[in-house]
Amino acid sequence: MNIILFGPPGAGKGTQAKILTSQFGMRQLSTGDMLRAARESGTELGNRVAGIMDRGELVSDKIVVALIDEQLELNPGGDFIFDGFPRTVAQAEALDELLETHRTQLDAVLLLEVDDVALIDRMHKRAIEEGRKDDTPEVFKSRLDIYNEQTAPLIPYYDDKKLLHRLDGMGSIEGVAKAISEILQGRL
Ligand code: AMP
């Protein structure tokens, strides 16, 4: 089973992905984590994307699609949780093609809906706990704008494909995890 955890920055995608990996043995593919790892190890790619990430802008489709392609090659058999990918319609189309090449498909797109006030509150907490440079108020605002402009159009994209499930992301971590698990149990 392959799923996308979808939603604005701070919606809890990463937290829920970690719960799903331990619950269902799925593999989390977070392009944000991959890019941060590249930066930490000081690779050429890491250096190239550092400024873009710190400004809260999107890294090119080509780069993130290549990262996902590499992971699909390395882990045949699937069971992926895509977290923070796709973020543009072009990325979504590329993912459809990649999955087809690997003779697999998407099973569900789980949209975590959280209002902007709660997102900003969560961002403040994460900035303190994790010290992410892209969690400052200005950068976070620009990440939210980019989400609304470039990423939110994927909601109708997946709705048309009858893959979209809307979840109330305002509940507790456990409550959201339970709601996700109920959707996925029905598909296992
Ligand atoms: P995240 O941890 O998913 O919030 O990602 C952190 C940052 O990495 C984003 O603000 C972007 O700069 C970059 N990034 C992560 N995933 C993508 C993606 N799918 N497309 C473009 N940029 C991305």
py3Dmol code that shows the C-alpha trace and the ligand (Angstrom):
import py3Dmol

protein = """\
ATOM      1  CA  MET A   1       0.000   0.000   0.000  1.00  0.00           C
ATOM      2  CA  ASN A   2       1.273   3.479  -0.886  1.00  0.00           C
ATOM      3  CA  ILE A   3      -0.169   6.611   0.682  1.00  0.00           C
ATOM      4  CA  ILE A   4       0.463  10.337   0.716  1.00  0.00           C
ATOM      5  CA  LEU A   5       0.256  12.279   3.962  1.00  0.00           C
ATOM      6  CA  PHE A   6      -0.869  15.643   2.760  1.00  0.00           C
ATOM      7  CA  GLY A   7      -1.414  19.019   4.416  1.00  0.00           C
ATOM      8  CA  PRO A   8       0.137  22.392   5.194  1.00  0.00           C
ATOM      9  CA  PRO A   9       3.458  22.781   7.007  1.00  0.00           C
ATOM     10  CA  GLY A  10       2.947  21.957  10.679  1.00  0.00           C
ATOM     11  CA  ALA A  11      -0.142  19.786  10.075  1.00  0.00           C
ATOM     12  CA  GLY A  12       1.531  16.782  11.703  1.00  0.00           C
ATOM     13  CA  LYS A  13       2.502  14.769   8.603  1.00  0.00           C
ATOM     14  CA  GLY A  14       5.904  13.751   9.941  1.00  0.00           C
ATOM     15  CA  THR A  15       4.509  12.781  13.351  1.00  0.00           C
ATOM     16  CA  GLN A  16       1.793  10.634  11.808  1.00  0.00           C
ATOM     17  CA  ALA A  17       4.222   9.087   9.308  1.00  0.00           C
ATOM     18  CA  LYS A  18       6.418   7.909  12.188  1.00  0.00           C
ATOM     19  CA  ILE A  19       3.410   6.328  13.921  1.00  0.00           C
ATOM     20  CA  LEU A  20       2.430   4.557  10.684  1.00  0.00           C
ATOM     21  CA  THR A  21       5.918   3.179  10.145  1.00  0.00           C
ATOM     22  CA  SER A  22       5.813   1.511  13.560  1.00  0.00           C
ATOM     23  CA  GLN A  23       2.159   0.444  13.291  1.00  0.00           C
ATOM     24  CA  PHE A  24       2.065  -0.934   9.759  1.00  0.00           C
ATOM     25  CA  GLY A  25       5.767  -1.300   8.942  1.00  0.00           C
ATOM     26  CA  MET A  26       5.468   1.226   6.140  1.00  0.00           C
ATOM     27  CA  ARG A  27       8.444   3.252   4.877  1.00  0.00           C
ATOM     28  CA  GLN A  28       8.395   7.034   5.334  1.00  0.00           C
ATOM     29  CA  LEU A  29       9.753   8.993   2.387  1.00  0.00           C
ATOM     30  CA  SER A  30      10.123  12.607   3.476  1.00  0.00           C
ATOM     31  CA  THR A  31      11.785  14.834   0.883  1.00  0.00           C
ATOM     32  CA  GLY A  32      12.264  17.457   3.625  1.00  0.00           C
ATOM     33  CA  ASP A  33      14.202  14.931   5.763  1.00  0.00           C
ATOM     34  CA  MET A  34      16.274  13.838   2.735  1.00  0.00           C
ATOM     35  CA  LEU A  35      17.159  17.428   1.895  1.00  0.00           C
ATOM     36  CA  ARG A  36      18.041  18.233   5.531  1.00  0.00           C
ATOM     37  CA  ALA A  37      20.256  15.119   5.632  1.00  0.00           C
ATOM     38  CA  ALA A  38      21.999  16.251   2.430  1.00  0.00           C
ATOM     39  CA  ARG A  39      22.659  19.629   4.028  1.00  0.00           C
ATOM     40  CA  GLU A  40      23.996  18.119   7.218  1.00  0.00           C
ATOM     41  CA  SER A  41      26.444  15.924   5.333  1.00  0.00           C
ATOM     42  CA  GLY A  42      27.484  18.950   3.256  1.00  0.00           C
ATOM     43  CA  THR A  43      26.891  17.317  -0.136  1.00  0.00           C
ATOM     44  CA  GLU A  44      26.827  19.396  -3.306  1.00  0.00           C
ATOM     45  CA  LEU A  45      23.048  18.968  -3.408  1.00  0.00           C
ATOM     46  CA  GLY A  46      22.781  20.040   0.233  1.00  0.00           C
ATOM     47  CA  ASN A  47      24.744  23.222  -0.424  1.00  0.00           C
ATOM     48  CA  ARG A  48      22.675  23.958  -3.508  1.00  0.00           C
ATOM     49  CA  VAL A  49      19.319  23.751  -1.683  1.00  0.00           C
ATOM     50  CA  ALA A  50      20.297  25.360   1.649  1.00  0.00           C
ATOM     51  CA  GLY A  51      19.319  28.940   0.782  1.00  0.00           C
ATOM     52  CA  ILE A  52      16.073  27.869  -0.892  1.00  0.00           C
ATOM     53  CA  MET A  53      15.042  25.880   2.190  1.00  0.00           C
ATOM     54  CA  ASP A  54      15.963  28.635   4.621  1.00  0.00           C
ATOM     55  CA  ARG A  55      13.762  31.036   2.661  1.00  0.00           C
ATOM     56  CA  GLY A  56      10.921  28.497   2.781  1.00  0.00           C
ATOM     57  CA  GLU A  57      10.793  28.254  -1.011  1.00  0.00           C
ATOM     58  CA  LEU A  58      10.333  25.073  -3.008  1.00  0.00           C
ATOM     59  CA  VAL A  59      13.326  23.136  -4.282  1.00  0.00           C
ATOM     60  CA  SER A  60      13.023  22.324  -7.993  1.00  0.00           C
ATOM     61  CA  ASP A  61      10.681  19.533  -9.051  1.00  0.00           C
ATOM     62  CA  LYS A  62      13.615  17.855 -10.818  1.00  0.00           C
ATOM     63  CA  ILE A  63      15.631  17.519  -7.601  1.00  0.00           C
ATOM     64  CA  VAL A  64      12.861  16.144  -5.395  1.00  0.00           C
ATOM     65  CA  VAL A  65      11.539  13.795  -8.081  1.00  0.00           C
ATOM     66  CA  ALA A  66      15.084  12.391  -8.461  1.00  0.00           C
ATOM     67  CA  LEU A  67      15.267  11.799  -4.688  1.00  0.00           C
ATOM     68  CA  ILE A  68      11.981   9.901  -4.732  1.00  0.00           C
ATOM     69  CA  ASP A  69      12.971   7.950  -7.841  1.00  0.00           C
ATOM     70  CA  GLU A  70      16.156   6.837  -6.098  1.00  0.00           C
ATOM     71  CA  GLN A  71      14.198   5.571  -3.068  1.00  0.00           C
ATOM     72  CA  LEU A  72      11.705   3.680  -5.239  1.00  0.00           C
ATOM     73  CA  GLU A  73      14.637   1.996  -7.008  1.00  0.00           C
ATOM     74  CA  LEU A  74      16.292   1.088  -3.696  1.00  0.00           C
ATOM     75  CA  ASN A  75      13.142  -0.296  -2.078  1.00  0.00           C
ATOM     76  CA  PRO A  76      11.201  -2.413  -4.539  1.00  0.00           C
ATOM     77  CA  GLY A  77       7.900  -3.655  -3.178  1.00  0.00           C
ATOM     78  CA  GLY A  78       6.643  -0.333  -1.950  1.00  0.00           C
ATOM     79  CA  ASP A  79       4.562   0.306   1.154  1.00  0.00           C
ATOM     80  CA  PHE A  80       5.535   3.946   1.094  1.00  0.00           C
ATOM     81  CA  ILE A  81       4.276   6.926   3.044  1.00  0.00           C
ATOM     82  CA  PHE A  82       5.040  10.028   0.998  1.00  0.00           C
ATOM     83  CA  ASP A  83       5.488  12.901   3.440  1.00  0.00           C
ATOM     84  CA  GLY A  84       5.958  16.426   2.074  1.00  0.00           C
ATOM     85  CA  PHE A  85       5.938  15.093  -1.498  1.00  0.00           C
ATOM     86  CA  PRO A  86       4.371  15.843  -3.939  1.00  0.00           C
ATOM     87  CA  ARG A  87       4.068  19.602  -3.465  1.00  0.00           C
ATOM     88  CA  THR A  88       3.248  20.672  -7.034  1.00  0.00           C
ATOM     89  CA  VAL A  89       1.043  19.277  -9.773  1.00  0.00           C
ATOM     90  CA  ALA A  90       4.198  18.509 -11.818  1.00  0.00           C
ATOM     91  CA  GLN A  91       5.539  16.418  -8.895  1.00  0.00           C
ATOM     92  CA  ALA A  92       2.211  14.588  -8.596  1.00  0.00           C
ATOM     93  CA  GLU A  93       2.278  13.750 -12.301  1.00  0.00           C
ATOM     94  CA  ALA A  94       5.875  12.568 -12.024  1.00  0.00           C
ATOM     95  CA  LEU A  95       4.925  10.375  -9.040  1.00  0.00           C
ATOM     96  CA  ASP A  96       2.087   8.789 -11.025  1.00  0.00           C
ATOM     97  CA  GLU A  97       4.585   7.909 -13.757  1.00  0.00           C
ATOM     98  CA  LEU A  98       7.214   6.599 -11.338  1.00  0.00           C
ATOM     99  CA  LEU A  99       4.711   4.371  -9.558  1.00  0.00           C
ATOM    100  CA  GLU A 100       3.476   3.052 -12.891  1.00  0.00           C
ATOM    101  CA  THR A 101       7.046   2.237 -13.906  1.00  0.00           C
ATOM    102  CA  HIS A 102       7.404   0.311 -10.648  1.00  0.00           C
ATOM    103  CA  ARG A 103       4.086  -1.449 -11.359  1.00  0.00           C
ATOM    104  CA  THR A 104       2.425  -0.096  -8.267  1.00  0.00           C
ATOM    105  CA  GLN A 105      -0.049   2.673  -7.478  1.00  0.00           C
ATOM    106  CA  LEU A 106      -1.296   5.139  -4.891  1.00  0.00           C
ATOM    107  CA  ASP A 107      -3.960   3.805  -2.553  1.00  0.00           C
ATOM    108  CA  ALA A 108      -4.923   6.863  -0.520  1.00  0.00           C
ATOM    109  CA  VAL A 109      -4.130  10.520   0.007  1.00  0.00           C
ATOM    110  CA  LEU A 110      -4.772  11.609   3.596  1.00  0.00           C
ATOM    111  CA  LEU A 111      -5.334  15.329   3.962  1.00  0.00           C
ATOM    112  CA  LEU A 112      -4.695  16.645   7.481  1.00  0.00           C
ATOM    113  CA  GLU A 113      -6.790  19.786   7.837  1.00  0.00           C
ATOM    114  CA  VAL A 114      -5.571  22.289  10.446  1.00  0.00           C
ATOM    115  CA  ASP A 115      -6.508  25.973  10.646  1.00  0.00           C
ATOM    116  CA  ASP A 116      -3.833  28.643  10.178  1.00  0.00           C
ATOM    117  CA  VAL A 117      -3.922  29.900  13.789  1.00  0.00           C
ATOM    118  CA  ALA A 118      -3.191  26.409  15.126  1.00  0.00           C
ATOM    119  CA  LEU A 119      -0.436  25.945  12.515  1.00  0.00           C
ATOM    120  CA  ILE A 120       1.325  29.123  13.616  1.00  0.00           C
ATOM    121  CA  ASP A 121       1.057  28.013  17.244  1.00  0.00           C
ATOM    122  CA  ARG A 122       2.581  24.609  16.381  1.00  0.00           C
ATOM    123  CA  MET A 123       5.333  26.318  14.382  1.00  0.00           C
ATOM    124  CA  HIS A 124       6.339  28.342  17.458  1.00  0.00           C
ATOM    125  CA  LYS A 125       6.612  25.147  19.502  1.00  0.00           C
ATOM    126  CA  ARG A 126       8.598  23.309  16.811  1.00  0.00           C
ATOM    127  CA  ALA A 127      10.941  26.270  16.384  1.00  0.00           C
ATOM    128  CA  ILE A 128      11.796  26.014  20.073  1.00  0.00           C
ATOM    129  CA  GLU A 129      11.997  22.193  20.186  1.00  0.00           C
ATOM    130  CA  GLU A 130      13.854  21.508  16.935  1.00  0.00           C
ATOM    131  CA  GLY A 131      15.444  24.850  16.077  1.00  0.00           C
ATOM    132  CA  ARG A 132      14.479  24.671  12.394  1.00  0.00           C
ATOM    133  CA  LYS A 133      15.579  27.796  10.515  1.00  0.00           C
ATOM    134  CA  ASP A 134      12.471  27.687   8.336  1.00  0.00           C
ATOM    135  CA  ASP A 135      10.133  27.926  11.347  1.00  0.00           C
ATOM    136  CA  THR A 136      10.625  31.650  11.955  1.00  0.00           C
ATOM    137  CA  PRO A 137       7.342  33.641  11.666  1.00  0.00           C
ATOM    138  CA  GLU A 138       8.296  35.301   8.332  1.00  0.00           C
ATOM    139  CA  VAL A 139       9.511  32.126   6.677  1.00  0.00           C
ATOM    140  CA  PHE A 140       6.588  30.116   8.006  1.00  0.00           C
ATOM    141  CA  LYS A 141       4.154  32.657   6.546  1.00  0.00           C
ATOM    142  CA  SER A 142       5.812  32.335   3.169  1.00  0.00           C
ATOM    143  CA  ARG A 143       5.712  28.501   3.418  1.00  0.00           C
ATOM    144  CA  LEU A 144       1.974  28.706   4.114  1.00  0.00           C
ATOM    145  CA  ASP A 145       1.466  31.033   1.121  1.00  0.00           C
ATOM    146  CA  ILE A 146       3.425  28.666  -1.115  1.00  0.00           C
ATOM    147  CA  TYR A 147       1.350  25.747   0.188  1.00  0.00           C
ATOM    148  CA  ASN A 148      -1.872  27.578  -0.658  1.00  0.00           C
ATOM    149  CA  GLU A 149      -0.650  28.633  -4.114  1.00  0.00           C
ATOM    150  CA  GLN A 150       1.297  25.625  -5.350  1.00  0.00           C
ATOM    151  CA  THR A 151       0.418  22.629  -3.199  1.00  0.00           C
ATOM    152  CA  ALA A 152      -3.279  23.027  -2.391  1.00  0.00           C
ATOM    153  CA  PRO A 153      -4.201  22.525  -6.106  1.00  0.00           C
ATOM    154  CA  LEU A 154      -3.314  18.880  -5.494  1.00  0.00           C
ATOM    155  CA  ILE A 155      -6.466  18.543  -3.361  1.00  0.00           C
ATOM    156  CA  PRO A 156      -8.812  18.609  -6.396  1.00  0.00           C
ATOM    157  CA  TYR A 157      -6.192  16.619  -8.361  1.00  0.00           C
ATOM    158  CA  TYR A 158      -6.479  13.676  -5.946  1.00  0.00           C
ATOM    159  CA  ASP A 159     -10.176  14.231  -5.260  1.00  0.00           C
ATOM    160  CA  ASP A 160     -10.842  13.696  -8.973  1.00  0.00           C
ATOM    161  CA  LYS A 161      -8.938  10.417  -8.753  1.00  0.00           C
ATOM    162  CA  LYS A 162     -11.163   9.383  -5.784  1.00  0.00           C
ATOM    163  CA  LEU A 163      -8.105   8.993  -3.557  1.00  0.00           C
ATOM    164  CA  LEU A 164      -8.617  11.895  -1.153  1.00  0.00           C
ATOM    165  CA  HIS A 165      -9.611  11.415   2.493  1.00  0.00           C
ATOM    166  CA  ARG A 166     -10.070  14.524   4.634  1.00  0.00           C
ATOM    167  CA  LEU A 167      -9.118  14.248   8.289  1.00  0.00           C
ATOM    168  CA  ASP A 168      -9.539  16.693  11.133  1.00  0.00           C
ATOM    169  CA  GLY A 169      -5.915  17.407  11.974  1.00  0.00           C
ATOM    170  CA  MET A 170      -6.857  19.567  14.962  1.00  0.00           C
ATOM    171  CA  GLY A 171      -7.362  16.604  17.293  1.00  0.00           C
ATOM    172  CA  SER A 172      -4.785  14.943  19.511  1.00  0.00           C
ATOM    173  CA  ILE A 173      -1.896  13.035  17.917  1.00  0.00           C
ATOM    174  CA  GLU A 174      -3.492   9.770  19.096  1.00  0.00           C
ATOM    175  CA  GLY A 175      -6.937  10.778  17.800  1.00  0.00           C
ATOM    176  CA  VAL A 176      -5.587  11.608  14.334  1.00  0.00           C
ATOM    177  CA  ALA A 177      -3.531   8.382  14.302  1.00  0.00           C
ATOM    178  CA  LYS A 178      -6.660   6.382  15.124  1.00  0.00           C
ATOM    179  CA  ALA A 179      -8.654   8.055  12.332  1.00  0.00           C
ATOM    180  CA  ILE A 180      -5.845   7.320   9.843  1.00  0.00           C
ATOM    181  CA  SER A 181      -5.565   3.761  11.009  1.00  0.00           C
ATOM    182  CA  GLU A 182      -9.323   3.220  10.521  1.00  0.00           C
ATOM    183  CA  ILE A 183      -9.120   4.460   6.941  1.00  0.00           C
ATOM    184  CA  LEU A 184      -6.117   2.268   6.177  1.00  0.00           C
ATOM    185  CA  GLN A 185      -7.482  -0.854   7.908  1.00  0.00           C
ATOM    186  CA  GLY A 186     -10.344  -0.754   5.456  1.00  0.00           C
ATOM    187  CA  ARG A 187      -7.843  -0.862   2.577  1.00  0.00           C
ATOM    188  CA  LEU A 188      -5.383  -3.472   3.859  1.00  0.00           C
TER     189      LEU A 188
END
"""
ligand_1 = """\
23
AMP
P 9.397 19.863 5.011
O 10.249 19.241 6.065
O 8.589 18.847 4.240
O 8.550 20.989 5.500
O 10.405 20.502 3.916
C 11.337 21.483 4.274
C 11.761 22.272 3.023
O 12.369 21.369 2.089
C 10.630 22.918 2.233
O 10.257 24.186 2.753
C 11.264 23.035 0.853
O 12.214 24.068 0.802
C 12.006 21.716 0.755
N 11.137 20.621 0.226
C 10.772 19.484 0.877
N 9.990 18.720 0.116
C 9.853 19.394 -1.065
C 9.124 19.129 -2.262
N 8.383 18.016 -2.421
N 9.219 20.046 -3.275
C 9.959 21.157 -3.146
N 10.651 21.478 -2.042
C 10.597 20.605 -0.999
"""
view = py3Dmol.view(width=600, height=400)
view.addModel(protein, "pdb")
view.setStyle({"model": 0}, {"cartoon": {"style": "trace"}})
view.addModel(ligand_1, "xyz")
view.setStyle({"model": 1}, {"stick": {}})
view.zoomTo()
view.show()
